[in-house]
Amino acid sequence: MLDIGFLELLIIAVVGLLVLGPERLPRAARTTGMWVGKIKRTVSGMQREISAQLEADDLRQKLDSQQKKLDDSLQKAKQDVESLADTPSQQARQVERRAADASARLDDALETVRESPKADASAPDSESKKDGTPQ
């Protein structure tokens, strides 16, 4: 706090003795000591409070950064899980589309096959009717 050496204290004590006298000097020294003690305790308390506030701010910043990292990790995990969940459903949709396309093609082919004998059967009948010869 104050950089006072032994020589300075001795000079202050001699001046105090000359100014106050031997009767009031002990009481003045005791009062001065009490005030210096109160000032030291007050300054020490302020230093502790400031240190605690700085430490609390530092911890708050660390906590916020860890919370942000955790939120980012959870968001990434959520996206990964959703993409994994979407992948089977997308594959299932693709399989369903393929099955529907294949079914439609089979239906078309079956319809074509069904119509084909009717067309083939009706074509010779019309020719035989034209020729007049039964088949």
Secondary structure as the mmCIF struct_conf table of DSSP 4:
data_model
#
loop_
_struct_conf.conf_type_id
_struct_conf.id
_struct_conf.beg_label_comp_id
_struct_conf.beg_label_asym_id
_struct_conf.beg_label_seq_id
_struct_conf.end_label_comp_id
_struct_conf.end_label_asym_id
_struct_conf.end_label_seq_id
HELX_RH_AL_P HELX_RH_AL_P1 PHE A 6 ASP A 131
TURN_TY1_P TURN_TY1_P1 GLY A 132 GLY A 132
#
